[in-house]
Amino acid sequence: MSEQIIVTVSGIDKVGIVARVTTALAQYEVNIEDIKQTLMQGHFVMFLLGNIEKSKYSFKEIKEALTDVGKELGMEIWVQRKEIFDNMHNI
């Protein structure tokens, strides 16, 4: 099973979104392999590719932590395994 995850962040733009999300990823020992973000008419969107291979935390723990960060920021954060994300977009 792939150790890569896709993190999607979406919501109204505000200061500190990238800092808060990447700080949580660092705390959970997730290596950021790629990151893209954009602002569309005040709406912030970020896609992040992370690797959890060296993390001592489970996918579930990481997903729950990021979901909590989303609630704290008032944003939507989705976390998926990359292989599932890829399969969903190959249909």
mmCIF file as gemmi writes it, N, C-alpha and C atoms, coordinates in Angstrom:
data_model
loop_
_atom_site.group_PDB
_atom_site.id
_atom_site.type_symbol
_atom_site.label_atom_id
_atom_site.label_alt_id
_atom_site.label_comp_id
_atom_site.label_asym_id
_atom_site.label_entity_id
_atom_site.label_seq_id
_atom_site.pdbx_PDB_ins_code
_atom_site.Cartn_x
_atom_site.Cartn_y
_atom_site.Cartn_z
_atom_site.occupancy
_atom_site.B_iso_or_equiv
_atom_site.pdbx_formal_charge
_atom_site.auth_seq_id
_atom_site.auth_asym_id
_atom_site.pdbx_PDB_model_num
ATOM 1 N N . MET Axp A 1 ? 0.842 -1.195 0 1 0 ? 1 A 1
ATOM 2 C CA . MET Axp A 1 ? 0 0 0 1 0 ? 1 A 1
ATOM 3 C C . MET Axp A 1 ? 0.878 1.246 0 1 0 ? 1 A 1
ATOM 4 N N . SER Axp A 2 ? 0.467 2.223 -0.777 1 0 ? 2 A 1
ATOM 5 C CA . SER Axp A 2 ? 1.208 3.47 -0.901 1 0 ? 2 A 1
ATOM 6 C C . SER Axp A 2 ? 1.272 4.199 0.442 1 0 ? 2 A 1
ATOM 7 N N . GLU Axp A 3 ? 2.396 4.816 0.682 1 0 ? 3 A 1
ATOM 8 C CA . GLU Axp A 3 ? 2.564 5.609 1.902 1 0 ? 3 A 1
ATOM 9 C C . GLU Axp A 3 ? 2.376 7.092 1.613 1 0 ? 3 A 1
ATOM 10 N N . GLN Axp A 4 ? 1.886 7.417 0.413 1 0 ? 4 A 1
ATOM 11 C CA . GLN Axp A 4 ? 1.645 8.809 0.066 1 0 ? 4 A 1
ATOM 12 C C . GLN Axp A 4 ? 0.195 9.179 0.343 1 0 ? 4 A 1
ATOM 13 N N . ILE Axp A 5 ? 0.006 10.418 0.774 1 0 ? 5 A 1
ATOM 14 C CA . ILE Axp A 5 ? -1.333 10.929 1.026 1 0 ? 5 A 1
ATOM 15 C C . ILE Axp A 5 ? -1.533 12.234 0.265 1 0 ? 5 A 1
ATOM 16 N N . ILE Axp A 6 ? -2.784 12.501 -0.072 1 0 ? 6 A 1
ATOM 17 C CA . ILE Axp A 6 ? -3.176 13.761 -0.685 1 0 ? 6 A 1
ATOM 18 C C . ILE Axp A 6 ? -4.001 14.524 0.353 1 0 ? 6 A 1
ATOM 19 N N . VAL Axp A 7 ? -3.583 15.754 0.632 1 0 ? 7 A 1
ATOM 20 C CA . VAL Axp A 7 ? -4.305 16.617 1.562 1 0 ? 7 A 1
ATOM 21 C C . VAL Axp A 7 ? -4.863 17.779 0.745 1 0 ? 7 A 1
ATOM 22 N N . THR Axp A 8 ? -6.163 17.997 0.849 1 0 ? 8 A 1
ATOM 23 C CA . THR Axp A 8 ? -6.822 19.098 0.152 1 0 ? 8 A 1
ATOM 24 C C . THR Axp A 8 ? -7.395 20.04 1.196 1 0 ? 8 A 1
ATOM 25 N N . VAL Axp A 9 ? -7.088 21.315 1.061 1 0 ? 9 A 1
ATOM 26 C CA . VAL Axp A 9 ? -7.568 22.338 2.003 1 0 ? 9 A 1
ATOM 27 C C . VAL Axp A 9 ? -8.356 23.367 1.2 1 0 ? 9 A 1
ATOM 28 N N . SER Axp A 10 ? -9.541 23.724 1.686 1 0 ? 10 A 1
ATOM 29 C CA . SER Axp A 10 ? -10.383 24.66 0.958 1 0 ? 10 A 1
ATOM 30 C C . SER Axp A 10 ? -11.178 25.524 1.931 1 0 ? 10 A 1
ATOM 31 N N . GLY Axp A 11 ? -11.284 26.808 1.599 1 0 ? 11 A 1
ATOM 32 C CA . GLY Axp A 11 ? -12.088 27.707 2.427 1 0 ? 11 A 1
ATOM 33 C C . GLY Axp A 11 ? -11.749 29.162 2.155 1 0 ? 11 A 1
ATOM 34 N N . ILE Axp A 12 ? -12.348 30.036 2.945 1 0 ? 12 A 1
ATOM 35 C CA . ILE Axp A 12 ? -12.108 31.47 2.809 1 0 ? 12 A 1
ATOM 36 C C . ILE Axp A 12 ? -10.67 31.777 3.239 1 0 ? 12 A 1
ATOM 37 N N . ASP Axp A 13 ? -9.974 32.535 2.424 1 0 ? 13 A 1
ATOM 38 C CA . ASP Axp A 13 ? -8.569 32.846 2.694 1 0 ? 13 A 1
ATOM 39 C C . ASP Axp A 13 ? -8.417 33.639 3.987 1 0 ? 13 A 1
ATOM 40 N N . LYS Axp A 14 ? -7.359 33.318 4.721 1 0 ? 14 A 1
ATOM 41 C CA . LYS Axp A 14 ? -6.997 34.042 5.945 1 0 ? 14 A 1
ATOM 42 C C . LYS Axp A 14 ? -5.521 33.802 6.224 1 0 ? 14 A 1
ATOM 43 N N . VAL Axp A 15 ? -4.955 34.582 7.076 1 0 ? 15 A 1
ATOM 44 C CA . VAL Axp A 15 ? -3.543 34.453 7.439 1 0 ? 15 A 1
ATOM 45 C C . VAL Axp A 15 ? -3.319 33.16 8.224 1 0 ? 15 A 1
ATOM 46 N N . GLY Axp A 16 ? -2.249 32.447 7.89 1 0 ? 16 A 1
ATOM 47 C CA . GLY Axp A 16 ? -1.807 31.321 8.711 1 0 ? 16 A 1
ATOM 48 C C . GLY Axp A 16 ? -2.274 29.938 8.3 1 0 ? 16 A 1
ATOM 49 N N . ILE Axp A 17 ? -2.985 29.809 7.19 1 0 ? 17 A 1
ATOM 50 C CA . ILE Axp A 17 ? -3.498 28.495 6.792 1 0 ? 17 A 1
ATOM 51 C C . ILE Axp A 17 ? -2.348 27.523 6.52 1 0 ? 17 A 1
ATOM 52 N N . VAL Axp A 18 ? -1.433 27.923 5.638 1 0 ? 18 A 1
ATOM 53 C CA . VAL Axp A 18 ? -0.327 27.036 5.272 1 0 ? 18 A 1
ATOM 54 C C . VAL Axp A 18 ? 0.512 26.716 6.51 1 0 ? 18 A 1
ATOM 55 N N . ALA Axp A 19 ? 0.79 27.718 7.326 1 0 ? 19 A 1
ATOM 56 C CA . ALA Axp A 19 ? 1.593 27.511 8.53 1 0 ? 19 A 1
ATOM 57 C C . ALA Axp A 19 ? 0.939 26.501 9.468 1 0 ? 19 A 1
ATOM 58 N N . ARG Axp A 20 ? -0.356 26.63 9.678 1 0 ? 20 A 1
ATOM 59 C CA . ARG Axp A 20 ? -1.051 25.737 10.621 1 0 ? 20 A 1
ATOM 60 C C . ARG Axp A 20 ? -1.094 24.302 10.097 1 0 ? 20 A 1
ATOM 61 N N . VAL Axp A 21 ? -1.394 24.137 8.814 1 0 ? 21 A 1
ATOM 62 C CA . VAL Axp A 21 ? -1.483 22.795 8.235 1 0 ? 21 A 1
ATOM 63 C C . VAL Axp A 21 ? -0.103 22.128 8.211 1 0 ? 21 A 1
ATOM 64 N N . THR Axp A 22 ? 0.912 22.864 7.764 1 0 ? 22 A 1
ATOM 65 C CA . THR Axp A 22 ? 2.24 22.256 7.675 1 0 ? 22 A 1
ATOM 66 C C . THR Axp A 22 ? 2.846 21.996 9.053 1 0 ? 22 A 1
ATOM 67 N N . THR Axp A 23 ? 2.498 22.81 10.044 1 0 ? 23 A 1
ATOM 68 C CA . THR Axp A 23 ? 2.952 22.551 11.413 1 0 ? 23 A 1
ATOM 69 C C . THR Axp A 23 ? 2.361 21.241 11.917 1 0 ? 23 A 1
ATOM 70 N N . ALA Axp A 24 ? 1.079 21.02 11.663 1 0 ? 24 A 1
ATOM 71 C CA . ALA Axp A 24 ? 0.436 19.762 12.078 1 0 ? 24 A 1
ATOM 72 C C . ALA Axp A 24 ? 1.086 18.576 11.37 1 0 ? 24 A 1
ATOM 73 N N . LEU Axp A 25 ? 1.377 18.725 10.089 1 0 ? 25 A 1
ATOM 74 C CA . LEU Axp A 25 ? 2.037 17.639 9.356 1 0 ? 25 A 1
ATOM 75 C C . LEU Axp A 25 ? 3.412 17.333 9.951 1 0 ? 25 A 1
ATOM 76 N N . ALA Axp A 26 ? 4.157 18.359 10.3 1 0 ? 26 A 1
ATOM 77 C CA . ALA Axp A 26 ? 5.471 18.149 10.916 1 0 ? 26 A 1
ATOM 78 C C . ALA Axp A 26 ? 5.34 17.446 12.258 1 0 ? 26 A 1
ATOM 79 N N . GLN Axp A 27 ? 4.351 17.831 13.048 1 0 ? 27 A 1
ATOM 80 C CA . GLN Axp A 27 ? 4.143 17.195 14.355 1 0 ? 27 A 1
ATOM 81 C C . GLN Axp A 27 ? 3.832 15.705 14.206 1 0 ? 27 A 1
ATOM 82 N N . TYR Axp A 28 ? 3.187 15.342 13.103 1 0 ? 28 A 1
ATOM 83 C CA . TYR Axp A 28 ? 2.828 13.944 12.852 1 0 ? 28 A 1
ATOM 84 C C . TYR Axp A 28 ? 3.83 13.257 11.917 1 0 ? 28 A 1
ATOM 85 N N . GLU Axp A 29 ? 4.986 13.881 11.743 1 0 ? 29 A 1
ATOM 86 C CA . GLU Axp A 29 ? 6.111 13.302 11.009 1 0 ? 29 A 1
ATOM 87 C C . GLU Axp A 29 ? 5.767 12.949 9.561 1 0 ? 29 A 1
ATOM 88 N N . VAL Axp A 30 ? 4.981 13.817 8.926 1 0 ? 30 A 1
ATOM 89 C CA . VAL Axp A 30 ? 4.625 13.648 7.519 1 0 ? 30 A 1
ATOM 90 C C . VAL Axp A 30 ? 5.582 14.493 6.685 1 0 ? 30 A 1
ATOM 91 N N . ASN Axp A 31 ? 6.24 13.858 5.718 1 0 ? 31 A 1
ATOM 92 C CA . ASN Axp A 31 ? 7.136 14.585 4.821 1 0 ? 31 A 1
ATOM 93 C C . ASN Axp A 31 ? 6.328 15.179 3.667 1 0 ? 31 A 1
ATOM 94 N N . ILE Axp A 32 ? 6.486 16.477 3.447 1 0 ? 32 A 1
ATOM 95 C CA . ILE Axp A 32 ? 5.787 17.145 2.351 1 0 ? 32 A 1
ATOM 96 C C . ILE Axp A 32 ? 6.637 16.982 1.091 1 0 ? 32 A 1
ATOM 97 N N . GLU Axp A 33 ? 6.043 16.33 0.078 1 0 ? 33 A 1
ATOM 98 C CA . GLU Axp A 33 ? 6.761 16.075 -1.165 1 0 ? 33 A 1
ATOM 99 C C . GLU Axp A 33 ? 6.408 17.082 -2.258 1 0 ? 33 A 1
ATOM 100 N N . ASP Axp A 34 ? 5.223 17.635 -2.194 1 0 ? 34 A 1
ATOM 101 C CA . ASP Axp A 34 ? 4.809 18.638 -3.181 1 0 ? 34 A 1
ATOM 102 C C . ASP Axp A 34 ? 3.653 19.434 -2.59 1 0 ? 34 A 1
ATOM 103 N N . ILE Axp A 35 ? 3.564 20.689 -2.972 1 0 ? 35 A 1
ATOM 104 C CA . ILE Axp A 35 ? 2.487 21.532 -2.465 1 0 ? 35 A 1
ATOM 105 C C . ILE Axp A 35 ? 2.127 22.57 -3.534 1 0 ? 35 A 1
ATOM 106 N N . LYS Axp A 36 ? 0.846 22.733 -3.752 1 0 ? 36 A 1
ATOM 107 C CA . LYS Axp A 36 ? 0.342 23.729 -4.698 1 0 ? 36 A 1
ATOM 108 C C . LYS Axp A 36 ? -0.807 24.453 -4.014 1 0 ? 36 A 1
ATOM 109 N N . GLN Axp A 37 ? -0.858 25.751 -4.218 1 0 ? 37 A 1
ATOM 110 C CA . GLN Axp A 37 ? -1.966 26.519 -3.644 1 0 ? 37 A 1
ATOM 111 C C . GLN Axp A 37 ? -2.36 27.615 -4.602 1 0 ? 37 A 1
ATOM 112 N N . THR Axp A 38 ? -3.591 28.04 -4.471 1 0 ? 38 A 1
ATOM 113 C CA . THR Axp A 38 ? -4.077 29.13 -5.298 1 0 ? 38 A 1
ATOM 114 C C . THR Axp A 38 ? -5.172 29.867 -4.548 1 0 ? 38 A 1
ATOM 115 N N . LEU Axp A 39 ? -5.453 31.045 -5.009 1 0 ? 39 A 1
ATOM 116 C CA . LEU Axp A 39 ? -6.514 31.866 -4.441 1 0 ? 39 A 1
ATOM 117 C C . LEU Axp A 39 ? -7.455 32.22 -5.584 1 0 ? 39 A 1
ATOM 118 N N . MET Axp A 40 ? -8.717 31.839 -5.438 1 0 ? 40 A 1
ATOM 119 C CA . MET Axp A 40 ? -9.705 32.132 -6.477 1 0 ? 40 A 1
ATOM 120 C C . MET Axp A 40 ? -10.814 32.972 -5.868 1 0 ? 40 A 1
ATOM 121 N N . GLN Axp A 41 ? -10.825 34.262 -6.184 1 0 ? 41 A 1
ATOM 122 C CA . GLN Axp A 41 ? -11.839 35.191 -5.693 1 0 ? 41 A 1
ATOM 123 C C . GLN Axp A 41 ? -12.025 35.09 -4.177 1 0 ? 41 A 1
ATOM 124 N N . GLY Axp A 42 ? -10.91 35.102 -3.452 1 0 ? 42 A 1
ATOM 125 C CA . GLY Axp A 42 ? -10.949 35.057 -1.999 1 0 ? 42 A 1
ATOM 126 C C . GLY Axp A 42 ? -11.095 33.665 -1.414 1 0 ? 42 A 1
ATOM 127 N N . HIS Axp A 43 ? -11.162 32.652 -2.273 1 0 ? 43 A 1
ATOM 128 C CA . HIS Axp A 43 ? -11.299 31.27 -1.82 1 0 ? 43 A 1
ATOM 129 C C . HIS Axp A 43 ? -9.941 30.582 -1.941 1 0 ? 43 A 1
ATOM 130 N N . PHE Axp A 44 ? -9.417 30.101 -0.825 1 0 ? 44 A 1
ATOM 131 C CA . PHE Axp A 44 ? -8.11 29.46 -0.76 1 0 ? 44 A 1
ATOM 132 C C . PHE Axp A 44 ? -8.255 27.973 -1.064 1 0 ? 44 A 1
ATOM 133 N N . VAL Axp A 45 ? -7.38 27.449 -1.929 1 0 ? 45 A 1
ATOM 134 C CA . VAL Axp A 45 ? -7.354 26.024 -2.232 1 0 ? 45 A 1
ATOM 135 C C . VAL Axp A 45 ? -5.902 25.565 -2.225 1 0 ? 45 A 1
ATOM 136 N N . MET Axp A 46 ? -5.626 24.466 -1.519 1 0 ? 46 A 1
ATOM 137 C CA . MET Axp A 46 ? -4.27 23.92 -1.471 1 0 ? 46 A 1
ATOM 138 C C . MET Axp A 46 ? -4.336 22.411 -1.645 1 0 ? 46 A 1
ATOM 139 N N . PHE Axp A 47 ? -3.416 21.901 -2.469 1 0 ? 47 A 1
ATOM 140 C CA . PHE Axp A 47 ? -3.238 20.458 -2.631 1 0 ? 47 A 1
ATOM 141 C C . PHE Axp A 47 ? -1.835 20.135 -2.17 1 0 ? 47 A 1
ATOM 142 N N . LEU Axp A 48 ? -1.716 19.106 -1.369 1 0 ? 48 A 1
ATOM 143 C CA . LEU Axp A 48 ? -0.428 18.756 -0.803 1 0 ? 48 A 1
ATOM 144 C C . LEU Axp A 48 ? -0.224 17.257 -0.929 1 0 ? 48 A 1
ATOM 145 N N . LEU Axp A 49 ? 0.965 16.854 -1.37 1 0 ? 49 A 1
ATOM 146 C CA . LEU Axp A 49 ? 1.337 15.445 -1.426 1 0 ? 49 A 1
ATOM 147 C C . LEU Axp A 49 ? 2.288 15.186 -0.27 1 0 ? 49 A 1
ATOM 148 N N . GLY Axp A 50 ? 1.911 14.287 0.605 1 0 ? 50 A 1
ATOM 149 C CA . GLY Axp A 50 ? 2.735 13.967 1.759 1 0 ? 50 A 1
ATOM 150 C C . GLY Axp A 50 ? 3.102 12.501 1.768 1 0 ? 50 A 1
ATOM 151 N N . ASN Axp A 51 ? 4.157 12.182 2.508 1 0 ? 51 A 1
ATOM 152 C CA . ASN Axp A 51 ? 4.585 10.799 2.651 1 0 ? 51 A 1
ATOM 153 C C . ASN Axp A 51 ? 4.598 10.457 4.143 1 0 ? 51 A 1
ATOM 154 N N . ILE Axp A 52 ? 3.878 9.384 4.505 1 0 ? 52 A 1
ATOM 155 C CA . ILE Axp A 52 ? 3.754 8.996 5.919 1 0 ? 52 A 1
ATOM 156 C C . ILE Axp A 52 ? 4.598 7.768 6.258 1 0 ? 52 A 1
ATOM 157 N N . GLU Axp A 53 ? 5.468 7.367 5.331 1 0 ? 53 A 1
ATOM 158 C CA . GLU Axp A 53 ? 6.273 6.156 5.497 1 0 ? 53 A 1
ATOM 159 C C . GLU Axp A 53 ? 7.077 6.156 6.799 1 0 ? 53 A 1
ATOM 160 N N . LYS Axp A 54 ? 7.651 7.29 7.164 1 0 ? 54 A 1
ATOM 161 C CA . LYS Axp A 54 ? 8.516 7.348 8.349 1 0 ? 54 A 1
ATOM 162 C C . LYS Axp A 54 ? 7.798 7.855 9.597 1 0 ? 54 A 1
ATOM 163 N N . SER Axp A 55 ? 6.497 8.085 9.479 1 0 ? 55 A 1
ATOM 164 C CA . SER Axp A 55 ? 5.724 8.558 10.627 1 0 ? 55 A 1
ATOM 165 C C . SER Axp A 55 ? 5.399 7.391 11.554 1 0 ? 55 A 1
ATOM 166 N N . LYS Axp A 56 ? 5.452 7.65 12.855 1 0 ? 56 A 1
ATOM 167 C CA . LYS Axp A 56 ? 5.049 6.62 13.816 1 0 ? 56 A 1
ATOM 168 C C . LYS Axp A 56 ? 3.533 6.629 14.025 1 0 ? 56 A 1
ATOM 169 N N . TYR Axp A 57 ? 2.845 7.554 13.361 1 0 ? 57 A 1
ATOM 170 C CA . TYR Axp A 57 ? 1.393 7.687 13.502 1 0 ? 57 A 1
ATOM 171 C C . TYR Axp A 57 ? 0.688 6.974 12.354 1 0 ? 57 A 1
ATOM 172 N N . SER Axp A 58 ? -0.51 6.497 12.628 1 0 ? 58 A 1
ATOM 173 C CA . SER Axp A 58 ? -1.295 5.81 11.601 1 0 ? 58 A 1
ATOM 174 C C . SER Axp A 58 ? -1.949 6.828 10.665 1 0 ? 58 A 1
ATOM 175 N N . PHE Axp A 59 ? -2.354 6.35 9.497 1 0 ? 59 A 1
ATOM 176 C CA . PHE Axp A 59 ? -3.097 7.187 8.557 1 0 ? 59 A 1
ATOM 177 C C . PHE Axp A 59 ? -4.316 7.784 9.253 1 0 ? 59 A 1
ATOM 178 N N . LYS Axp A 60 ? -5.014 6.968 10.013 1 0 ? 60 A 1
ATOM 179 C CA . LYS Axp A 60 ? -6.23 7.419 10.712 1 0 ? 60 A 1
ATOM 180 C C . LYS Axp A 60 ? -5.92 8.553 11.695 1 0 ? 60 A 1
ATOM 181 N N . GLU Axp A 61 ? -4.845 8.418 12.457 1 0 ? 61 A 1
ATOM 182 C CA . GLU Axp A 61 ? -4.476 9.463 13.417 1 0 ? 61 A 1
ATOM 183 C C . GLU Axp A 61 ? -4.129 10.774 12.705 1 0 ? 61 A 1
ATOM 184 N N . ILE Axp A 62 ? -3.408 10.672 11.6 1 0 ? 62 A 1
ATOM 185 C CA . ILE Axp A 62 ? -3.027 11.853 10.833 1 0 ? 62 A 1
ATOM 186 C C . ILE Axp A 62 ? -4.269 12.514 10.242 1 0 ? 62 A 1
ATOM 187 N N . LYS Axp A 63 ? -5.156 11.706 9.679 1 0 ? 63 A 1
ATOM 188 C CA . LYS Axp A 63 ? -6.387 12.228 9.085 1 0 ? 63 A 1
ATOM 189 C C . LYS Axp A 63 ? -7.234 12.946 10.137 1 0 ? 63 A 1
ATOM 190 N N . GLU Axp A 64 ? -7.381 12.343 11.313 1 0 ? 64 A 1
ATOM 191 C CA . GLU Axp A 64 ? -8.179 12.965 12.383 1 0 ? 64 A 1
ATOM 192 C C . GLU Axp A 64 ? -7.545 14.279 12.846 1 0 ? 64 A 1
ATOM 193 N N . ALA Axp A 65 ? -6.222 14.3 12.951 1 0 ? 65 A 1
ATOM 194 C CA . ALA Axp A 65 ? -5.535 15.517 13.388 1 0 ? 65 A 1
ATOM 195 C C . ALA Axp A 65 ? -5.766 16.648 12.38 1 0 ? 65 A 1
ATOM 196 N N . LEU Axp A 66 ? -5.675 16.331 11.099 1 0 ? 66 A 1
ATOM 197 C CA . LEU Axp A 66 ? -5.866 17.363 10.078 1 0 ? 66 A 1
ATOM 198 C C . LEU Axp A 66 ? -7.319 17.804 9.986 1 0 ? 66 A 1
ATOM 199 N N . THR Axp A 67 ? -8.24 16.886 10.207 1 0 ? 67 A 1
ATOM 200 C CA . THR Axp A 67 ? -9.656 17.248 10.245 1 0 ? 67 A 1
ATOM 201 C C . THR Axp A 67 ? -9.905 18.24 11.381 1 0 ? 67 A 1
ATOM 202 N N . ASP Axp A 68 ? -9.269 18.001 12.52 1 0 ? 68 A 1
ATOM 203 C CA . ASP Axp A 68 ? -9.39 18.927 13.663 1 0 ? 68 A 1
ATOM 204 C C . ASP Axp A 68 ? -8.802 20.301 13.332 1 0 ? 68 A 1
ATOM 205 N N . VAL Axp A 69 ? -7.676 20.319 12.614 1 0 ? 69 A 1
ATOM 206 C CA . VAL Axp A 69 ? -7.076 21.587 12.191 1 0 ? 69 A 1
ATOM 207 C C . VAL Axp A 69 ? -8.055 22.331 11.289 1 0 ? 69 A 1
ATOM 208 N N . GLY Axp A 70 ? -8.719 21.605 10.405 1 0 ? 70 A 1
ATOM 209 C CA . GLY Axp A 70 ? -9.721 22.217 9.526 1 0 ? 70 A 1
ATOM 210 C C . GLY Axp A 70 ? -10.831 22.878 10.311 1 0 ? 70 A 1
ATOM 211 N N . LYS Axp A 71 ? -11.321 22.187 11.328 1 0 ? 71 A 1
ATOM 212 C CA . LYS Axp A 71 ? -12.384 22.762 12.167 1 0 ? 71 A 1
ATOM 213 C C . LYS Axp A 71 ? -11.888 24.014 12.869 1 0 ? 71 A 1
ATOM 214 N N . GLU Axp A 72 ? -10.668 23.948 13.38 1 0 ? 72 A 1
ATOM 215 C CA . GLU Axp A 72 ? -10.063 25.084 14.079 1 0 ? 72 A 1
ATOM 216 C C . GLU Axp A 72 ? -9.946 26.306 13.156 1 0 ? 72 A 1
ATOM 217 N N . LEU Axp A 73 ? -9.607 26.052 11.885 1 0 ? 73 A 1
ATOM 218 C CA . LEU Axp A 73 ? -9.435 27.13 10.915 1 0 ? 73 A 1
ATOM 219 C C . LEU Axp A 73 ? -10.743 27.542 10.235 1 0 ? 73 A 1
ATOM 220 N N . GLY Axp A 74 ? -11.798 26.753 10.42 1 0 ? 74 A 1
ATOM 221 C CA . GLY Axp A 74 ? -13.05 27.014 9.722 1 0 ? 74 A 1
ATOM 222 C C . GLY Axp A 74 ? -12.933 26.673 8.245 1 0 ? 74 A 1
ATOM 223 N N . MET Axp A 75 ? -12.143 25.636 7.933 1 0 ? 75 A 1
ATOM 224 C CA . MET Axp A 75 ? -11.887 25.235 6.547 1 0 ? 75 A 1
ATOM 225 C C . MET Axp A 75 ? -12.205 23.752 6.387 1 0 ? 75 A 1
ATOM 226 N N . GLU Axp A 76 ? -12.35 23.346 5.143 1 0 ? 76 A 1
ATOM 227 C CA . GLU Axp A 76 ? -12.521 21.927 4.84 1 0 ? 76 A 1
ATOM 228 C C . GLU Axp A 76 ? -11.146 21.336 4.555 1 0 ? 76 A 1
ATOM 229 N N . ILE Axp A 77 ? -10.818 20.242 5.235 1 0 ? 77 A 1
ATOM 230 C CA . ILE Axp A 77 ? -9.573 19.528 4.946 1 0 ? 77 A 1
ATOM 231 C C . ILE Axp A 77 ? -9.92 18.065 4.713 1 0 ? 77 A 1
ATOM 232 N N . TRP Axp A 78 ? -9.523 17.568 3.536 1 0 ? 78 A 1
ATOM 233 C CA . TRP Axp A 78 ? -9.73 16.159 3.203 1 0 ? 78 A 1
ATOM 234 C C . TRP Axp A 78 ? -8.372 15.49 3.113 1 0 ? 78 A 1
ATOM 235 N N . VAL Axp A 79 ? -8.298 14.264 3.614 1 0 ? 79 A 1
ATOM 236 C CA . VAL Axp A 79 ? -7.058 13.492 3.559 1 0 ? 79 A 1
ATOM 237 C C . VAL Axp A 79 ? -7.39 12.132 2.955 1 0 ? 79 A 1
ATOM 238 N N . GLN Axp A 80 ? -6.664 11.779 1.898 1 0 ? 80 A 1
ATOM 239 C CA . GLN Axp A 80 ? -6.889 10.496 1.23 1 0 ? 80 A 1
ATOM 240 C C . GLN Axp A 80 ? -5.547 9.833 0.937 1 0 ? 80 A 1
ATOM 241 N N . ARG Axp A 81 ? -5.558 8.518 0.898 1 0 ? 81 A 1
ATOM 242 C CA . ARG Axp A 81 ? -4.372 7.823 0.406 1 0 ? 81 A 1
ATOM 243 C C . ARG Axp A 81 ? -4.252 8.123 -1.084 1 0 ? 81 A 1
ATOM 244 N N . LYS Axp A 82 ? -3.039 8.35 -1.551 1 0 ? 82 A 1
ATOM 245 C CA . LYS Axp A 82 ? -2.837 8.738 -2.944 1 0 ? 82 A 1
ATOM 246 C C . LYS Axp A 82 ? -3.361 7.679 -3.903 1 0 ? 82 A 1
ATOM 247 N N . GLU Axp A 83 ? -3.161 6.408 -3.594 1 0 ? 83 A 1
ATOM 248 C CA . GLU Axp A 83 ? -3.608 5.364 -4.529 1 0 ? 83 A 1
ATOM 249 C C . GLU Axp A 83 ? -5.128 5.363 -4.675 1 0 ? 83 A 1
ATOM 250 N N . ILE Axp A 84 ? -5.853 5.669 -3.621 1 0 ? 84 A 1
ATOM 251 C CA . ILE Axp A 84 ? -7.315 5.749 -3.703 1 0 ? 84 A 1
ATOM 252 C C . ILE Axp A 84 ? -7.71 6.991 -4.498 1 0 ? 84 A 1
ATOM 253 N N . PHE Axp A 85 ? -7.041 8.105 -4.216 1 0 ? 85 A 1
ATOM 254 C CA . PHE Axp A 85 ? -7.275 9.348 -4.962 1 0 ? 85 A 1
ATOM 255 C C . PHE Axp A 85 ? -7.055 9.108 -6.458 1 0 ? 85 A 1
ATOM 256 N N . ASP Axp A 86 ? -5.944 8.459 -6.812 1 0 ? 86 A 1
ATOM 257 C CA . ASP Axp A 86 ? -5.635 8.177 -8.22 1 0 ? 86 A 1
ATOM 258 C C . ASP Axp A 86 ? -6.699 7.29 -8.853 1 0 ? 86 A 1
ATOM 259 N N . ASN Axp A 87 ? -7.122 6.258 -8.149 1 0 ? 87 A 1
ATOM 260 C CA . ASN Axp A 87 ? -8.14 5.338 -8.681 1 0 ? 87 A 1
ATOM 261 C C . ASN Axp A 87 ? -9.475 6.044 -8.884 1 0 ? 87 A 1
ATOM 262 N N . MET Axp A 88 ? -9.837 6.948 -7.988 1 0 ? 88 A 1
ATOM 263 C CA . MET Axp A 88 ? -11.098 7.682 -8.123 1 0 ? 88 A 1
ATOM 264 C C . MET Axp A 88 ? -11.081 8.552 -9.375 1 0 ? 88 A 1
ATOM 265 N N . HIS Axp A 89 ? -9.921 9.061 -9.746 1 0 ? 89 A 1
ATOM 266 C CA . HIS Axp A 89 ? -9.826 9.965 -10.873 1 0 ? 89 A 1
ATOM 267 C C . HIS Axp A 89 ? -9.469 9.259 -12.18 1 0 ? 89 A 1
ATOM 268 N N . ASN Axp A 90 ? -9.395 7.935 -12.15 1 0 ? 90 A 1
ATOM 269 C CA . ASN Axp A 90 ? -9.133 7.155 -13.363 1 0 ? 90 A 1
ATOM 270 C C . ASN Axp A 90 ? -10.38 6.483 -13.886 1 0 ? 90 A 1
ATOM 271 N N . ILE Axp A 91 ? -11.505 6.7 -13.255 1 0 ? 91 A 1
ATOM 272 C CA . ILE Axp A 91 ? -12.764 6.044 -13.657 1 0 ? 91 A 1
ATOM 273 C C . ILE Axp A 91 ? -13.34 6.718 -14.872 1 0 ? 91 A 1
